[in-house]
Amino acid sequence: MTDTQKAAEAAIAGVLEARRAAWNAGDLKGYRQLLTEDADVVSATGRKSAGRDALIALSAEQKLQPSYKDATITATEIHAIRLVTPNVALVDAIYRMTGVRIPADSEARPVAGSILFVMVQQDGAWRIASIRALPPSP
């Protein structure tokens, strides 16, 4: 692995950690800064949004839902980062959460699920361009 690849992987890991921290803190402004303007998502709940502001609105709405109001992302475990080009990367990961209630009237429990990020380097910074999450499993 080249030094450039190592630097890209470290920067991408930093962005994903910043996303985890921002989501947990309800820091929508911080989360927004990690996204490209045209970012899109298919959430673990199957909901879709396109555009940075729509993605942030969906995230805020879902955090208020009974299933996720007490949820905390405890980890985003990166399994593989593939640099498709020097400025585009695919990131395969697992998200881990606690406090999830599925169904909403059940006891809170830890869950995990697969998540794919498409990352783009813009103006020297890596940002999230797309998120695809599978529903969690216990």
C-alpha positions in Angstrom: 0.0 0.0 0.0 1.3 3.4 -1.0 1.6 6.4 1.4 -1.1 8.1 -0.6 -3.5 5.1 -0.1 -2.6 5.0 3.6 -3.3 8.8 4.0 -6.6 8.4 2.1 -7.7 5.5 4.3 -6.8 7.4 7.5 -8.7 10.5 6.3 -11.8 8.4 5.3 -11.7 6.6 8.7 -11.6 10.0 10.4 -14.7 11.2 8.4 -16.6 8.1 9.4 -15.7 8.6 13.1 -16.7 12.2 12.9 -20.1 11.1 11.4 -20.6 8.7 14.3 -19.8 11.4 16.8 -22.0 14.0 15.1 -25.0 11.6 14.8 -24.7 10.6 18.5 -24.5 14.2 19.6 -27.3 15.4 17.4 -24.8 17.7 15.8 -26.6 18.2 12.5 -24.3 21.1 11.4 -21.3 18.9 12.0 -22.8 16.0 10.2 -23.8 18.2 7.3 -20.2 19.3 6.8 -19.2 15.7 6.2 -21.5 15.3 3.2 -21.3 16.3 -0.5 -24.0 18.7 -1.6 -25.6 15.9 -3.6 -25.2 13.2 -1.0 -27.9 10.5 -0.8 -28.9 7.7 1.5 -30.9 4.6 1.8 -31.2 4.2 5.5 -31.4 1.0 7.5 -35.1 1.7 7.8 -35.5 1.7 4.0 -36.1 5.4 3.8 -34.4 7.4 1.0 -33.3 10.9 0.6 -31.3 12.8 -1.9 -29.4 16.0 -1.3 -27.4 17.1 1.7 -30.2 19.0 3.4 -32.8 16.2 2.8 -30.3 13.6 4.2 -29.9 15.8 7.3 -33.6 16.3 7.7 -34.2 12.5 7.4 -31.5 11.8 10.0 -33.0 14.3 12.4 -36.5 12.9 11.9 -35.3 9.3 12.4 -33.4 10.2 15.5 -36.8 11.3 17.0 -38.5 8.0 16.2 -39.2 5.7 19.1 -37.0 3.0 17.6 -33.9 5.3 17.5 -34.5 8.1 20.0 -32.2 6.4 22.6 -29.9 4.9 20.0 -26.1 5.4 20.0 -23.8 4.4 17.2 -21.0 2.7 19.2 -18.8 1.8 16.2 -18.4 2.0 12.5 -16.1 -0.9 11.8 -14.4 -0.6 8.4 -13.8 -3.9 6.7 -12.5 -2.6 3.4 -11.7 0.6 1.6 -11.3 0.4 -2.1 -10.0 3.5 -3.9 -11.8 3.4 -7.3 -9.9 6.5 -8.3 -7.6 8.7 -6.3 -10.7 10.8 -5.4 -13.4 8.2 -5.1 -13.6 5.3 -2.5 -16.0 2.6 -1.6 -16.1 1.7 2.1 -17.6 -1.5 3.3 -18.3 -1.4 7.0 -20.5 -2.6 9.9 -22.4 -0.2 12.1 -23.0 -1.1 15.8 -25.6 0.6 17.9 -27.1 0.3 21.3 -30.5 1.5 22.6 -32.4 0.5 19.4 -36.0 -0.5 19.9 -37.3 -2.7 17.0 -40.2 -2.9 17.2 -40.6 0.5 18.8 -42.4 -0.9 21.8 -39.7 -3.5 22.6 -36.8 -3.3 25.0 -33.7 -1.4 23.9 -31.0 -3.7 22.5 -27.7 -3.6 20.7 -27.8 -4.2 16.9 -25.4 -4.3 14.0 -25.7 -4.1 10.2 -23.8 -3.7 7.0 -23.3 -0.2 5.6 -21.6 1.0 2.4 -20.3 4.5 2.0 -19.3 6.1 -1.3 -16.6 8.7 -0.4 -15.4 11.6 -2.7 -12.5 13.8 -2.2 -13.4 17.4 -2.9 -11.2 20.4 -2.4 -8.7 18.3 -0.5 -11.2 16.8 1.9 -13.0 13.5 1.9 -16.8 13.6 2.1 -19.6 11.2 2.2 -21.4 11.1 -1.2 -23.7 8.1 -0.6 -24.8 5.8 2.2 -26.5 2.4 1.9 -27.4 0.7 5.1 -29.0 -2.7 5.6 -31.5 -3.2 8.4 -29.9 -4.1 11.7 -29.7 -7.6 13.2 -29.4 -8.4 16.9 
